[in-house]
Amino acid sequence: MRLHRTLAAAGVLAAAACSDPARLLGPGGRDDARRPTRPARNPILFVHGWNSSGGIWGTMTSRFQKDGWKATELATFSYPTAQSNATTAALIGQKVDSILAATGATQVDVVTHSMGALSARYYLRNLGGDAKVDALVSLGGPNHGTNTAWFCGQTACVEMRPGSAFLTALNATDETWGAPRYGTWWTSCDQVINPATSTPLDGAANTQTACMQHSDLYADSRVYAQVRDFVAAAPSATLALALP
């Protein structure tokens, strides 16, 4: 703000500030009162998997709130799971942009379960999401395909089959595309992802959990604690992610 503003103009600004302490005037006297304050932590977008919905995240979002995240920093949504993961990736992009605008954050963290990892990874790699996401979590993601997808003929299922054109392109050259931090959690007892070792990604922080079912990955308290610490960590942090 220029130092040689007239006293009259200065008086107007001072009066406005005193009349409403919450009101802020930006450069040129613009009213910045409606601009959201940048949050202390990244907001989180949760992406469910095939034949599921955003309702699965109730337990995990409740735990995040107990650990200090605001409800407005935790976003879930549901989408048609039969459609291509590329289509869902575009929806993720819309959600991310909406979250950033609403919260004032510069980046989000994305926590996914099962097939949600493929849509999120497509968003990061092909739709510019790598600049808007700090951390991507894959809980039981079929990152290298699952043989159970052969029992379904939907577009999304075809994409999840081992060796599919979609997965080949998604995993080409660099499985952890761009600057975001990637973390995966998988269990040898997974009854949906076959083989269970499909989830780990080259270049990610890969964690094998205790024996649990596919749906337990988003409900287990130990997995939650590790996911919480992973998304909350600074990018340069070294994480030791191992369950007893």
Contacts in CASP RR format, 6 or more apart in sequence:
PFRMAT RR
TARGET T0000
AUTHOR 0000-0000-0000
METHOD contacts of the structure
MODEL  1
MRLHRTLAAAGVLAAAACSDPARLLGPGGRDDARRPTRPARNPILFVHGW
NSSGGIWGTMTSRFQKDGWKATELATFSYPTAQSNATTAALIGQKVDSIL
AATGATQVDVVTHSMGALSARYYLRNLGGDAKVDALVSLGGPNHGTNTAW
FCGQTACVEMRPGSAFLTALNATDETWGAPRYGTWWTSCDQVINPATSTP
LDGAANTQTACMQHSDLYADSRVYAQVRDFVAAAPSATLALALP
1 27 0 8 1.000
1 28 0 8 1.000
13 25 0 8 1.000
13 29 0 8 1.000
16 23 0 8 1.000
16 25 0 8 1.000
17 23 0 8 1.000
17 25 0 8 1.000
20 33 0 8 1.000
22 33 0 8 1.000
23 31 0 8 1.000
23 33 0 8 1.000
24 31 0 8 1.000
24 32 0 8 1.000
24 33 0 8 1.000
24 35 0 8 1.000
25 31 0 8 1.000
25 32 0 8 1.000
26 32 0 8 1.000
35 104 0 8 1.000
36 102 0 8 1.000
36 103 0 8 1.000
36 104 0 8 1.000
37 104 0 8 1.000
38 103 0 8 1.000
38 104 0 8 1.000
38 105 0 8 1.000
38 106 0 8 1.000
39 70 0 8 1.000
39 73 0 8 1.000
39 103 0 8 1.000
39 104 0 8 1.000
39 105 0 8 1.000
41 69 0 8 1.000
41 73 0 8 1.000
41 232 0 8 1.000
42 73 0 8 1.000
42 105 0 8 1.000
42 107 0 8 1.000
42 108 0 8 1.000
42 109 0 8 1.000
42 134 0 8 1.000
42 135 0 8 1.000
42 231 0 8 1.000
43 72 0 8 1.000
43 73 0 8 1.000
43 74 0 8 1.000
43 75 0 8 1.000
43 99 0 8 1.000
43 103 0 8 1.000
43 105 0 8 1.000
43 108 0 8 1.000
43 109 0 8 1.000
44 64 0 8 1.000
44 69 0 8 1.000
44 73 0 8 1.000
44 74 0 8 1.000
44 75 0 8 1.000
44 108 0 8 1.000
44 109 0 8 1.000
44 110 0 8 1.000
44 111 0 8 1.000
44 231 0 8 1.000
45 75 0 8 1.000
45 76 0 8 1.000
45 92 0 8 1.000
45 95 0 8 1.000
45 96 0 8 1.000
45 99 0 8 1.000
45 108 0 8 1.000
45 109 0 8 1.000
45 110 0 8 1.000
45 111 0 8 1.000
46 54 0 8 1.000
46 57 0 8 1.000
46 60 0 8 1.000
46 61 0 8 1.000
46 74 0 8 1.000
46 75 0 8 1.000
46 76 0 8 1.000
46 110 0 8 1.000
46 111 0 8 1.000
46 112 0 8 1.000
47 77 0 8 1.000
47 88 0 8 1.000
47 92 0 8 1.000
47 110 0 8 1.000
47 111 0 8 1.000
47 112 0 8 1.000
47 113 0 8 1.000
47 116 0 8 1.000
47 117 0 8 1.000
47 119 0 8 1.000
47 120 0 8 1.000
48 54 0 8 1.000
48 55 0 8 1.000
48 56 0 8 1.000
48 57 0 8 1.000
48 76 0 8 1.000
48 78 0 8 1.000
48 81 0 8 1.000
48 112 0 8 1.000
48 113 0 8 1.000
48 114 0 8 1.000
48 116 0 8 1.000
49 81 0 8 1.000
49 112 0 8 1.000
49 113 0 8 1.000
49 114 0 8 1.000
49 115 0 8 1.000
49 116 0 8 1.000
50 81 0 8 1.000
50 114 0 8 1.000
50 115 0 8 1.000
50 116 0 8 1.000
50 156 0 8 1.000
50 157 0 8 1.000
50 160 0 8 1.000
51 81 0 8 1.000
52 81 0 8 1.000
52 113 0 8 1.000
52 114 0 8 1.000
53 78 0 8 1.000
54 76 0 8 1.000
54 77 0 8 1.000
54 78 0 8 1.000
55 76 0 8 1.000
55 78 0 8 1.000
56 113 0 8 1.000
56 215 0 8 1.000
56 218 0 8 1.000
57 76 0 8 1.000
57 218 0 8 1.000
58 76 0 8 1.000
59 218 0 8 1.000
59 219 0 8 1.000
59 224 0 8 1.000
60 111 0 8 1.000
60 218 0 8 1.000
60 219 0 8 1.000
60 224 0 8 1.000
60 227 0 8 1.000
61 71 0 8 1.000
61 74 0 8 1.000
61 76 0 8 1.000
63 221 0 8 1.000
63 224 0 8 1.000
63 228 0 8 1.000
64 74 0 8 1.000
64 228 0 8 1.000
65 71 0 8 1.000
65 74 0 8 1.000
67 228 0 8 1.000
72 102 0 8 1.000
72 103 0 8 1.000
73 103 0 8 1.000
75 95 0 8 1.000
75 99 0 8 1.000
77 91 0 8 1.000
77 95 0 8 1.000
79 88 0 8 1.000
79 91 0 8 1.000
81 88 0 8 1.000
81 115 0 8 1.000
81 154 0 8 1.000
81 156 0 8 1.000
82 154 0 8 1.000
82 155 0 8 1.000
82 156 0 8 1.000
83 155 0 8 1.000
83 156 0 8 1.000
84 155 0 8 1.000
84 156 0 8 1.000
84 159 0 8 1.000
84 166 0 8 1.000
85 115 0 8 1.000
85 116 0 8 1.000
85 118 0 8 1.000
85 119 0 8 1.000
85 122 0 8 1.000
85 156 0 8 1.000
85 159 0 8 1.000
85 166 0 8 1.000
86 119 0 8 1.000
86 122 0 8 1.000
86 126 0 8 1.000
86 166 0 8 1.000
88 116 0 8 1.000
88 119 0 8 1.000
88 122 0 8 1.000
89 119 0 8 1.000
89 120 0 8 1.000
89 122 0 8 1.000
89 123 0 8 1.000
89 126 0 8 1.000
89 127 0 8 1.000
90 123 0 8 1.000
90 127 0 8 1.000
91 119 0 8 1.000
92 110 0 8 1.000
92 119 0 8 1.000
92 120 0 8 1.000
92 123 0 8 1.000
93 123 0 8 1.000
93 127 0 8 1.000
93 129 0 8 1.000
93 132 0 8 1.000
96 108 0 8 1.000
96 110 0 8 1.000
96 123 0 8 1.000
96 129 0 8 1.000
96 132 0 8 1.000
96 133 0 8 1.000
97 132 0 8 1.000
99 105 0 8 1.000
99 108 0 8 1.000
100 106 0 8 1.000
100 107 0 8 1.000
100 108 0 8 1.000
100 132 0 8 1.000
107 132 0 8 1.000
107 133 0 8 1.000
107 134 0 8 1.000
108 132 0 8 1.000
108 133 0 8 1.000
108 134 0 8 1.000
109 133 0 8 1.000
109 134 0 8 1.000
109 135 0 8 1.000
109 136 0 8 1.000
109 137 0 8 1.000
109 231 0 8 1.000
110 120 0 8 1.000
110 133 0 8 1.000
110 135 0 8 1.000
110 136 0 8 1.000
110 137 0 8 1.000
111 137 0 8 1.000
111 139 0 8 1.000
111 227 0 8 1.000
111 231 0 8 1.000
112 119 0 8 1.000
112 120 0 8 1.000
112 136 0 8 1.000
112 137 0 8 1.000
112 138 0 8 1.000
112 139 0 8 1.000
112 141 0 8 1.000
113 139 0 8 1.000
113 140 0 8 1.000
113 141 0 8 1.000
113 217 0 8 1.000
113 218 0 8 1.000
114 139 0 8 1.000
114 140 0 8 1.000
114 141 0 8 1.000
114 142 0 8 1.000
114 192 0 8 1.000
114 193 0 8 1.000
114 214 0 8 1.000
115 141 0 8 1.000
115 142 0 8 1.000
115 156 0 8 1.000
115 160 0 8 1.000
116 141 0 8 1.000
117 136 0 8 1.000
117 138 0 8 1.000
117 139 0 8 1.000
117 140 0 8 1.000
117 141 0 8 1.000
117 142 0 8 1.000
117 143 0 8 1.000
117 184 0 8 1.000
117 199 0 8 1.000
118 141 0 8 1.000
118 142 0 8 1.000
118 143 0 8 1.000
118 159 0 8 1.000
118 160 0 8 1.000
118 166 0 8 1.000
118 167 0 8 1.000
118 170 0 8 1.000
120 133 0 8 1.000
120 136 0 8 1.000
120 138 0 8 1.000
121 136 0 8 1.000
121 138 0 8 1.000
121 143 0 8 1.000
121 170 0 8 1.000
121 177 0 8 1.000
122 170 0 8 1.000
123 129 0 8 1.000
123 133 0 8 1.000
124 130 0 8 1.000
124 133 0 8 1.000
124 136 0 8 1.000
124 177 0 8 1.000
124 178 0 8 1.000
124 180 0 8 1.000
125 170 0 8 1.000
125 177 0 8 1.000
125 178 0 8 1.000
130 177 0 8 1.000
130 178 0 8 1.000
130 179 0 8 1.000
130 180 0 8 1.000
131 179 0 8 1.000
133 180 0 8 1.000
134 180 0 8 1.000
134 181 0 8 1.000
134 231 0 8 1.000
134 235 0 8 1.000
135 180 0 8 1.000
135 181 0 8 1.000
135 182 0 8 1.000
135 183 0 8 1.000
135 230 0 8 1.000
135 231 0 8 1.000
136 180 0 8 1.000
136 181 0 8 1.000
136 182 0 8 1.000
136 183 0 8 1.000
137 183 0 8 1.000
137 184 0 8 1.000
137 185 0 8 1.000
137 227 0 8 1.000
137 230 0 8 1.000
137 231 0 8 1.000
138 182 0 8 1.000
138 183 0 8 1.000
138 184 0 8 1.000
138 185 0 8 1.000
138 199 0 8 1.000
138 201 0 8 1.000
138 204 0 8 1.000
139 184 0 8 1.000
139 185 0 8 1.000
139 217 0 8 1.000
139 218 0 8 1.000
139 223 0 8 1.000
139 227 0 8 1.000
140 184 0 8 1.000
140 185 0 8 1.000
140 186 0 8 1.000
140 187 0 8 1.000
140 190 0 8 1.000
140 193 0 8 1.000
140 199 0 8 1.000
140 214 0 8 1.000
140 217 0 8 1.000
141 184 0 8 1.000
141 186 0 8 1.000
141 193 0 8 1.000
141 198 0 8 1.000
141 199 0 8 1.000
142 149 0 8 1.000
142 160 0 8 1.000
142 193 0 8 1.000
142 198 0 8 1.000
142 199 0 8 1.000
143 167 0 8 1.000
143 171 0 8 1.000
143 175 0 8 1.000
143 184 0 8 1.000
143 198 0 8 1.000
143 199 0 8 1.000
143 200 0 8 1.000
143 201 0 8 1.000
144 162 0 8 1.000
144 167 0 8 1.000
144 171 0 8 1.000
144 197 0 8 1.000
144 198 0 8 1.000
144 199 0 8 1.000
145 160 0 8 1.000
145 161 0 8 1.000
145 162 0 8 1.000
145 163 0 8 1.000
145 164 0 8 1.000
145 167 0 8 1.000
145 193 0 8 1.000
145 198 0 8 1.000
146 160 0 8 1.000
146 161 0 8 1.000
146 162 0 8 1.000
146 192 0 8 1.000
146 193 0 8 1.000
146 194 0 8 1.000
146 195 0 8 1.000
146 198 0 8 1.000
147 161 0 8 1.000
147 162 0 8 1.000
147 194 0 8 1.000
147 195 0 8 1.000
148 192 0 8 1.000
148 193 0 8 1.000
148 194 0 8 1.000
149 157 0 8 1.000
149 158 0 8 1.000
149 159 0 8 1.000
149 160 0 8 1.000
149 161 0 8 1.000
150 157 0 8 1.000
150 161 0 8 1.000
151 157 0 8 1.000
158 164 0 8 1.000
158 166 0 8 1.000
159 166 0 8 1.000
159 167 0 8 1.000
160 167 0 8 1.000
161 167 0 8 1.000
162 198 0 8 1.000
175 201 0 8 1.000
175 202 0 8 1.000
175 203 0 8 1.000
175 204 0 8 1.000
176 182 0 8 1.000
176 201 0 8 1.000
176 202 0 8 1.000
176 203 0 8 1.000
176 204 0 8 1.000
181 205 0 8 1.000
181 230 0 8 1.000
181 233 0 8 1.000
181 235 0 8 1.000
182 201 0 8 1.000
182 203 0 8 1.000
182 204 0 8 1.000
182 205 0 8 1.000
183 201 0 8 1.000
183 204 0 8 1.000
183 205 0 8 1.000
183 206 0 8 1.000
183 207 0 8 1.000
183 230 0 8 1.000
183 241 0 8 1.000
184 199 0 8 1.000
184 200 0 8 1.000
184 201 0 8 1.000
184 204 0 8 1.000
184 205 0 8 1.000
184 206 0 8 1.000
184 207 0 8 1.000
185 199 0 8 1.000
185 207 0 8 1.000
185 209 0 8 1.000
185 217 0 8 1.000
185 223 0 8 1.000
185 226 0 8 1.000
185 227 0 8 1.000
186 193 0 8 1.000
186 196 0 8 1.000
186 197 0 8 1.000
186 198 0 8 1.000
186 199 0 8 1.000
186 200 0 8 1.000
186 206 0 8 1.000
186 207 0 8 1.000
186 208 0 8 1.000
186 209 0 8 1.000
187 196 0 8 1.000
187 208 0 8 1.000
187 209 0 8 1.000
187 210 0 8 1.000
187 211 0 8 1.000
187 212 0 8 1.000
187 213 0 8 1.000
187 214 0 8 1.000
187 216 0 8 1.000
187 217 0 8 1.000
188 196 0 8 1.000
188 208 0 8 1.000
188 211 0 8 1.000
189 196 0 8 1.000
189 211 0 8 1.000
189 212 0 8 1.000
189 213 0 8 1.000
190 196 0 8 1.000
190 213 0 8 1.000
190 214 0 8 1.000
191 213 0 8 1.000
191 214 0 8 1.000
192 214 0 8 1.000
193 199 0 8 1.000
193 214 0 8 1.000
199 206 0 8 1.000
200 206 0 8 1.000
205 230 0 8 1.000
205 239 0 8 1.000
205 241 0 8 1.000
207 226 0 8 1.000
207 241 0 8 1.000
207 242 0 8 1.000
207 243 0 8 1.000
208 242 0 8 1.000
208 243 0 8 1.000
209 217 0 8 1.000
209 220 0 8 1.000
209 222 0 8 1.000
209 223 0 8 1.000
209 243 0 8 1.000
210 222 0 8 1.000
210 243 0 8 1.000
210 244 0 8 1.000
212 220 0 8 1.000
216 223 0 8 1.000
217 223 0 8 1.000
222 243 0 8 1.000
223 243 0 8 1.000
226 241 0 8 1.000
226 243 0 8 1.000
229 239 0 8 1.000
230 239 0 8 1.000
230 241 0 8 1.000
233 239 0 8 1.000
END
